[in-house]
Amino acid sequence: MVFGKKRSKDVFLPSVPEDEAAETAGELEQWGQTGTGPLKDFSRESVDSQKTATQTKTDSGRPRGTRANSDEKVPDGGERGGEVEEIDKEQVEEKEVGDEQQGARACVMSADEDYDTDLEVEEKKKSYDHTGETRYMKACKKLQVVPACSFLRQMQNSEVSMMHYGLGPKGTKALAVALVTNTSVLRLNLRDNWTEGMGGAAVAEMLKENCYIKEVDLSDNRIGERGGKAIASMLPGNTTLVNLNLSGNCLNDLVAPDLGDALNANTMLKRLDLSHNALGELAGESLAECLSENSGLRSLSLAWNCIRGRGAVLLANSLRDNLFLRTLDVSCNGFGKEGAIALGEALKENSTLEELNVSNNQIPPEGAIRFAMGLRVNKTIKSLNIGRNPIQSAGCYGVLQSLQANPESAMEMLDFSDIAVNQDFEELRSAVKDILPSLVVKHGRRIGKPKAGGATL
């Protein structure tokens, strides 16, 4: 569609008043007397041609486009400004006509372009940002943190490893915002970034929405009570996370009830690491309740905590009813004699546990001997670490005797690290090896009979 209508050139030409025509005719007569040639009839064309000739003559010897000085005389004794102004007006008016026509054509072309653009709206839409990079940059700007180049490089990978990167609470929050919509990352390692409570809570909120990430390592981040409770609130609704590491996060008994309830509701989490925290007796009680009913966990680490007394006993008793746990690490706690006895009783009934670590638990010789009574019956334990306990050689001897009395034992690895043994232990170990050829026994230094040369066995 054409928006402008072309106008006749004559319409835009200025009319010549009669007085001006008479004046111009007089000028032409004067020029005729000076020998410029025969006069022609008055017309617009004759006027234009004469004016052009006049301008050319006046401007001779001067560069084109320069104006005459104010004191320069023109042939008719008057100023030539009027003529130049009239010619300029004509040129401007002709230019305006051309501009108007070009404007009309531009409107038509613009309309056509807009029409084409409307048809191509769908094609020009931005593709879905499955990595979350755009969200990450906006979050960094809002939180006033520097974007992590390492994270940007890994956003399309199946694993993001940001160990020891110093993200801090805000940096971790920005990263979590980006991962809400990310569909590539399956494993996230944020170990030792001092995320604290804010960062831990942000990761927990992200895991409520993200349905792709299967493994998360938040160890050594001091997420504390706030972060621990946020993680606990996330677990019941998350159906994809299978491996969670919360080691070294200052978790205490205030978080334990929430974690216990969460583990009761979650059946997808397979491996949980709660080591190097401050979980105490109350935590042992809370986790004992969930272990009795939990059907998801295959591996649980509670090493380097403060579980002792009643908490240790209840935790050990929960193994009687658990039918799914394969690996349990309770090293560096305070199980003592009562806890060891409870573990021995649980092993008599448990038929799924394969790896057990009770090292460094202040277990005395009597506790070790009572614990070993469960090994006389158990047929599934393959690896037992009871080293760094004050069980002495008598406790080691009692464990070996129990294995000797159970030919159906599955034991393959027995660790008595840092415990001195005597010659009687060595003889018994040889006898047990005949029954269990694949058994490997580690122990501390030997005491007793010296061999030739004076060295102690």
FENZI-V884514 format. One record per run of one state. SS is the DSSP state (helix for helix, strand for strand, loop for the rest). FROM is the first residue (numbers start at 1). TO is the last residue. If there is no record, write none. Layout:
BEGIN
ss->(SS,SS)
from->(FROM,FROM)
to->(TO,TO)
END
This chain:
BEGIN
ss->(loop,helix,loop,helix,loop,helix,loop,helix,loop,helix,loop,helix,loop,helix,loop,strand,loop,helix,loop,strand,loop,helix,loop,strand,loop,helix,loop,strand,loop,helix,loop,strand,loop,helix,loop,strand,loop,strand,helix,loop,strand,loop,strand,loop,helix,loop,strand,loop,helix,loop,strand,loop,helix,loop,strand,loop,strand,loop,helix,loop,strand,loop,strand,loop,strand,loop,strand,loop)
from->(1,9,13,18,34,44,59,81,120,121,125,133,144,149,155,159,162,168,180,187,190,196,210,215,218,224,236,243,246,253,266,271,274,281,294,299,302,308,309,321,327,330,334,335,336,350,355,358,365,377,383,386,392,405,413,417,421,422,423,436,440,444,446,447,450,451,456,457)
to->(8,12,17,33,43,58,80,119,120,124,132,143,148,154,158,161,167,179,186,189,195,209,214,217,223,235,242,245,252,265,270,273,280,293,298,301,307,308,320,326,329,333,334,335,349,354,357,364,376,382,385,391,404,412,416,420,421,422,435,439,443,445,446,449,450,455,456,457)
END
